[in-house]
């Protein structure tokens, strides 16, 4: 099992998320160390990513000094979803079955979709961000789910991964996009164009409301 991560110049050179020009059409907000972007192939309208600007392999590799900034952005996306969509679900591959090997936290407006702790597929209930770092640097891969009640780490195994996809994420996605089955990435890219435009428009309204409410940019 991989312990920690190794960052090479080749990783960064080939990484889509390391080059702001590649994701410029999707960027909603930039803070000092992070970007909030729309997913280029959204599962539903409002599907966002929180991405560190530096090349970290996953959030278990992101240093603690950035935690406060990350939590501020997570809270901002949570307010956005509550105002325009539905309660938030956070999801991260943690390298396991990852397609872009750069830390990115999926933010889904799936509503009151929860993981039942009694299913006992998780290996740890996360109490603080350092729990993720400790797991990654000592155990390696993981995947992560945070619903409205708990945050959990799961082992890098196909069976629990598939069950979470099917039993937790799939109902949330299908319940909000009007489809009866998963769509392919090319389908999501094509159909997602209108979803992304709508998300951007709502985000702009949200940012104006945030300013009026006194939230700092």
DRENVEXMI-578653 format. One line per field, with one value per residue: residue in one letter; y, x, z negated of N, C-alpha, C in turn. Coordinates in steps of 0.1 Angstrom, whole numbers. Example, Ala and Ser with C-alpha at 12.3 -4.5 7.8 and 13.67 -1.06 7.14 Angstrom:
! DRENVEXMI-578653
code <- (a; s)
nnorth <- (-57; -22)
neast <- (132; 128)
nup <- (-78; -71)
canorth <- (-45; -11)
caeast <- (123; 137)
caup <- (-78; -71)
cnorth <- (-33; 0)
ceast <- (132; 129)
cup <- (-78; -79)
! end
This chain:
! DRENVEXMI-578653
code <- (x; x; x; x; x; x; x; x; x; x; x; x; x; x; x; x; x; x; x; x; x; x; x; x; x; x; x; x; x; x; x; x; x; x; x; x; x; x; x; x; x; x; x; x; x; x; x; x; x; x; x; x; x; x; x; x; x; x; x; x; x; x; x; x; x; x; x; x; x; x; x; x; x; x; x; x; x; x; x; x; x; x; x; x; x; x; x; x; x; x; x; x; x; x; x; x; x; x; x; x; x; x; x; x; x; x; x; x; x; x; x; x; x; x; x; x; x; x; x; x; x; x; x; x; x; x; x; x; x; x; x; x; x; x; x; x; x; x; x; x; x; x; x; x; x; x; x; x; x; x; x; x; x; x; x; x; x; x; x; x; x; x; x; x; x; x; x; x; x; x; x; x; x; x; x; x; x; x; x; x; x; x; x; x; x; x; x; x; x; x; x; x; x; x; x; x; x; x; x; x; x; x; x; x; x; x; x; x; x; x; x; x; x; x; x; x; x)
nnorth <- (-12; 22; 46; 78; 104; 111; 139; 149; 168; 160; 151; 176; 190; 176; 178; 187; 203; 219; 239; 269; 280; 259; 253; 276; 284; 273; 283; 296; 310; 323; 318; 325; 301; 282; 270; 274; 255; 247; 214; 199; 179; 177; 159; 168; 199; 225; 210; 211; 217; 218; 229; 227; 251; 244; 215; 188; 154; 144; 153; 143; 149; 176; 203; 212; 239; 250; 244; 261; 279; 262; 252; 275; 279; 255; 260; 282; 271; 254; 272; 283; 261; 255; 278; 278; 252; 222; 204; 197; 172; 160; 146; 126; 111; 104; 95; 68; 52; 75; 100; 124; 132; 151; 168; 171; 181; 169; 186; 180; 189; 171; 168; 154; 129; 102; 83; 52; 45; 21; 2; -2; 0; 18; 29; 47; 74; 107; 132; 154; 173; 164; 138; 126; 132; 117; 91; 89; 93; 72; 49; 51; 50; 60; 66; 92; 104; 128; 136; 152; 147; 131; 126; 104; 80; 56; 23; 15; -2; -21; -32; -17; 8; 6; 1; 24; 42; 32; 31; 55; 78; 75; 75; 102; 117; 108; 114; 142; 149; 139; 117; 82; 65; 62; 85; 85; 99; 116; 122; 136; 158; 170; 175; 189; 215; 234; 231; 240; 267; 277; 272; 290; 314; 314; 314; 339; 355; 347; 355; 382; 385; 375; 395; 417; 407; 409; 391; 384; 386)
neast <- (8; 5; 24; 19; 28; 45; 57; 64; 81; 71; 46; 33; 36; 20; -5; -38; -52; -32; -28; -41; -52; -63; -85; -99; -124; -142; -138; -150; -143; -113; -92; -64; -50; -66; -90; -124; -144; -166; -176; -164; -179; -206; -225; -249; -267; -249; -228; -197; -161; -135; -103; -69; -43; -16; 2; -10; -14; -37; -63; -54; -27; -25; -12; -16; -17; -33; -58; -78; -85; -95; -118; -133; -140; -154; -176; -187; -195; -213; -233; -241; -253; -274; -289; -296; -299; -297; -290; -255; -232; -200; -173; -144; -119; -93; -70; -76; -90; -89; -90; -78; -48; -46; -53; -88; -119; -151; -182; -215; -249; -269; -288; -306; -291; -277; -251; -254; -241; -242; -237; -211; -189; -170; -137; -130; -144; -142; -129; -114; -94; -68; -70; -74; -50; -32; -41; -35; -7; 2; -12; -19; -38; -73; -108; -132; -161; -185; -214; -244; -243; -220; -184; -165; -138; -129; -118; -94; -108; -126; -152; -166; -163; -179; -204; -209; -210; -232; -253; -254; -243; -253; -283; -286; -276; -293; -317; -318; -312; -330; -326; -326; -305; -269; -249; -226; -193; -188; -215; -223; -206; -216; -244; -239; -232; -253; -260; -237; -236; -260; -253; -231; -244; -261; -242; -230; -252; -254; -228; -232; -252; -239; -220; -237; -247; -225; -203; -169; -149)
nup <- (0; 8; -9; -20; 3; 34; 50; 82; 107; 132; 125; 119; 142; 160; 149; 150; 131; 121; 138; 143; 166; 180; 165; 164; 175; 157; 131; 102; 79; 64; 37; 15; 15; 27; 51; 61; 82; 110; 117; 147; 159; 147; 122; 113; 114; 99; 90; 76; 71; 47; 49; 41; 49; 50; 59; 45; 37; 26; 2; -22; -21; -22; -39; -74; -79; -60; -67; -79; -60; -40; -54; -56; -30; -25; -41; -28; -3; -13; -23; 1; 14; -4; -1; 27; 36; 22; -9; -16; -3; -8; 10; 15; 34; 25; 38; 43; 70; 84; 109; 118; 105; 83; 54; 48; 37; 40; 41; 36; 41; 28; 9; -19; -20; -35; -50; -66; -97; -109; -89; -88; -70; -70; -81; -100; -118; -111; -131; -130; -106; -107; -112; -87; -74; -91; -86; -58; -57; -71; -64; -37; -7; -6; -7; -11; -27; -35; -51; -62; -88; -97; -91; -72; -69; -45; -36; -10; 10; 33; 29; 6; 18; 41; 31; 16; 37; 51; 32; 17; 32; 58; 55; 46; 68; 90; 80; 82; 108; 126; 142; 148; 147; 144; 163; 190; 191; 214; 220; 197; 199; 223; 216; 194; 200; 200; 173; 160; 168; 155; 129; 125; 129; 107; 87; 90; 82; 56; 45; 46; 27; 5; 1; -6; -29; -45; -45; -41; -12)
canorth <- (0; 35; 55; 92; 107; 117; 149; 151; 178; 154; 152; 189; 194; 170; 179; 197; 213; 228; 250; 277; 283; 247; 252; 290; 286; 267; 289; 305; 318; 319; 324; 325; 288; 273; 275; 267; 254; 238; 202; 200; 169; 176; 149; 175; 213; 229; 201; 219; 211; 227; 224; 235; 255; 236; 201; 178; 142; 143; 161; 137; 154; 190; 207; 217; 254; 254; 239; 271; 284; 251; 251; 287; 277; 245; 267; 291; 263; 249; 282; 284; 250; 257; 289; 276; 238; 213; 202; 193; 160; 161; 133; 127; 97; 102; 88; 55; 53; 89; 102; 135; 130; 163; 169; 178; 177; 171; 191; 177; 193; 159; 168; 146; 116; 99; 69; 46; 41; 7; -6; -6; -1; 28; 25; 58; 86; 118; 142; 166; 171; 157; 123; 122; 132; 106; 79; 89; 91; 59; 37; 53; 54; 60; 75; 100; 109; 137; 140; 163; 142; 126; 125; 91; 74; 42; 16; 16; -15; -19; -35; -6; 19; 4; 2; 38; 48; 27; 33; 68; 89; 73; 80; 116; 122; 105; 121; 156; 152; 135; 105; 69; 57; 69; 88; 85; 112; 124; 126; 146; 170; 177; 179; 197; 229; 243; 231; 249; 281; 280; 272; 302; 325; 314; 317; 353; 361; 343; 363; 396; 384; 374; 409; 424; 401; 412; 381; 388; 378)
caeast <- (0; 13; 26; 21; 28; 57; 54; 75; 79; 63; 32; 27; 36; 9; -17; -48; -56; -21; -27; -53; -57; -71; -98; -104; -139; -149; -134; -160; -136; -100; -87; -50; -44; -76; -100; -137; -147; -176; -171; -166; -189; -213; -235; -261; -264; -243; -216; -185; -149; -126; -90; -57; -35; -4; 0; -10; -20; -51; -64; -45; -14; -26; -7; -26; -17; -43; -71; -88; -89; -103; -130; -140; -145; -164; -188; -192; -202; -225; -243; -246; -262; -286; -297; -301; -300; -300; -278; -243; -224; -186; -167; -130; -113; -81; -62; -82; -98; -89; -87; -69; -41; -44; -64; -100; -130; -164; -193; -227; -261; -277; -299; -305; -286; -267; -245; -257; -229; -243; -233; -197; -179; -159; -126; -128; -152; -133; -133; -106; -87; -56; -73; -72; -35; -26; -44; -28; 8; 6; -19; -19; -50; -85; -118; -138; -175; -190; -228; -248; -241; -207; -174; -159; -128; -132; -106; -93; -113; -136; -165; -172; -164; -190; -216; -212; -214; -246; -263; -254; -241; -262; -296; -286; -275; -304; -329; -318; -310; -342; -323; -328; -292; -257; -246; -212; -186; -192; -229; -223; -200; -225; -255; -235; -229; -263; -259; -226; -241; -269; -245; -223; -254; -266; -231; -229; -262; -250; -217; -237; -259; -229; -214; -247; -248; -213; -193; -157; -145)
caup <- (0; 9; -21; -16; 18; 39; 60; 91; 117; 142; 120; 120; 156; 167; 141; 154; 120; 118; 148; 142; 180; 184; 158; 163; 177; 146; 118; 96; 69; 60; 24; 15; 17; 32; 61; 62; 97; 114; 124; 161; 163; 135; 120; 111; 114; 86; 86; 75; 66; 40; 53; 37; 61; 51; 63; 35; 43; 20; -10; -33; -18; -23; -52; -84; -78; -51; -71; -82; -47; -35; -61; -53; -16; -26; -47; -18; 6; -21; -23; 15; 16; -12; 5; 40; 40; 11; -18; -9; -5; -4; 14; 21; 37; 18; 48; 47; 82; 88; 123; 118; 93; 76; 45; 52; 29; 47; 33; 42; 34; 28; -1; -31; -17; -46; -52; -79; -103; -113; -78; -93; -59; -72; -90; -110; -118; -111; -140; -126; -94; -109; -111; -73; -72; -98; -78; -45; -58; -77; -57; -22; 0; -13; -2; -21; -26; -46; -49; -71; -102; -100; -81; -74; -60; -40; -31; 5; 14; 43; 24; 0; 27; 50; 23; 13; 50; 55; 21; 12; 41; 69; 52; 46; 82; 98; 74; 85; 122; 134; 150; 142; 147; 145; 176; 193; 190; 226; 219; 187; 205; 232; 209; 183; 204; 194; 158; 155; 170; 145; 116; 125; 127; 93; 78; 90; 73; 42; 41; 43; 15; -5; -2; -12; -43; -53; -44; -34; 0)
cnorth <- (12; 42; 69; 94; 113; 126; 151; 162; 173; 154; 165; 194; 189; 172; 191; 208; 222; 240; 257; 279; 271; 247; 266; 291; 281; 274; 299; 315; 313; 326; 323; 312; 278; 279; 267; 267; 245; 226; 203; 190; 167; 165; 156; 190; 216; 220; 209; 211; 222; 221; 233; 239; 248; 222; 191; 166; 141; 152; 156; 143; 169; 194; 214; 232; 259; 250; 250; 277; 274; 251; 263; 285; 266; 251; 275; 282; 257; 259; 284; 273; 251; 267; 286; 261; 229; 210; 194; 179; 163; 147; 135; 113; 94; 93; 75; 57; 68; 90; 114; 134; 143; 165; 177; 173; 180; 176; 189; 182; 181; 158; 159; 131; 113; 85; 64; 40; 26; -3; -10; -8; 8; 23; 35; 69; 97; 129; 155; 163; 163; 142; 118; 122; 120; 93; 78; 86; 78; 47; 39; 57; 53; 66; 81; 105; 117; 140; 150; 159; 138; 127; 112; 88; 60; 36; 16; 2; -13; -22; -23; 6; 18; 5; 16; 45; 45; 32; 47; 79; 87; 78; 96; 122; 120; 112; 136; 159; 147; 123; 93; 60; 67; 73; 87; 99; 121; 130; 137; 159; 177; 183; 189; 212; 238; 243; 240; 264; 285; 281; 286; 314; 326; 318; 332; 360; 359; 352; 378; 395; 383; 387; 417; 420; 403; 401; 386; 380; 372)
ceast <- (9; 13; 28; 21; 42; 53; 66; 71; 70; 48; 26; 26; 24; -5; -26; -51; -44; -20; -41; -60; -66; -84; -104; -119; -148; -147; -145; -153; -122; -97; -71; -44; -54; -84; -113; -141; -159; -170; -174; -176; -198; -224; -249; -257; -259; -231; -203; -173; -141; -112; -79; -49; -22; -8; 2; -18; -35; -51; -57; -31; -14; -22; -18; -27; -28; -57; -82; -93; -98; -117; -139; -147; -156; -177; -195; -200; -215; -236; -249; -256; -275; -295; -303; -304; -306; -288; -267; -238; -210; -180; -153; -125; -101; -71; -69; -92; -99; -85; -78; -61; -36; -56; -76; -112; -143; -174; -206; -239; -271; -288; -296; -302; -275; -262; -248; -245; -230; -239; -218; -188; -168; -149; -125; -138; -142; -137; -125; -98; -75; -58; -70; -57; -28; -28; -35; -13; 12; 0; -19; -33; -62; -96; -126; -152; -179; -204; -231; -246; -227; -197; -167; -148; -131; -119; -106; -96; -125; -150; -172; -173; -177; -203; -219; -216; -229; -256; -264; -253; -251; -277; -297; -285; -287; -317; -330; -316; -321; -339; -326; -316; -281; -254; -231; -206; -189; -206; -230; -217; -209; -237; -252; -233; -240; -263; -249; -230; -250; -262; -238; -233; -258; -254; -229; -239; -258; -239; -222; -245; -250; -222; -224; -249; -236; -202; -181; -155; -131)
cup <- (0; -5; -16; -2; 21; 51; 69; 101; 128; 138; 123; 134; 164; 161; 146; 143; 116; 127; 149; 156; 184; 177; 157; 165; 165; 132; 114; 86; 66; 46; 25; 20; 24; 44; 59; 77; 99; 120; 139; 167; 151; 134; 119; 112; 100; 82; 87; 69; 58; 42; 48; 50; 62; 54; 51; 40; 38; 8; -22; -32; -20; -37; -61; -83; -69; -55; -73; -69; -40; -41; -58; -39; -17; -31; -37; -8; -1; -21; -9; 18; 9; -7; 18; 44; 28; 2; -11; -13; 0; -1; 19; 23; 29; 25; 52; 59; 87; 102; 126; 105; 87; 67; 50; 44; 37; 37; 41; 35; 35; 18; -13; -28; -28; -45; -66; -85; -107; -102; -81; -81; -61; -82; -102; -108; -120; -121; -136; -113; -95; -109; -97; -69; -78; -90; -66; -47; -65; -70; -42; -18; -10; -4; -13; -18; -38; -43; -60; -86; -106; -88; -83; -64; -57; -35; -16; 11; 23; 38; 17; 9; 36; 43; 19; 26; 53; 44; 16; 23; 53; 66; 52; 59; 90; 93; 78; 100; 131; 143; 141; 141; 148; 160; 178; 192; 202; 225; 208; 191; 214; 225; 198; 187; 198; 179; 153; 157; 158; 131; 115; 123; 113; 83; 78; 82; 59; 37; 38; 30; 3; -9; -9; -27; -51; -53; -36; -22; -2)
! end
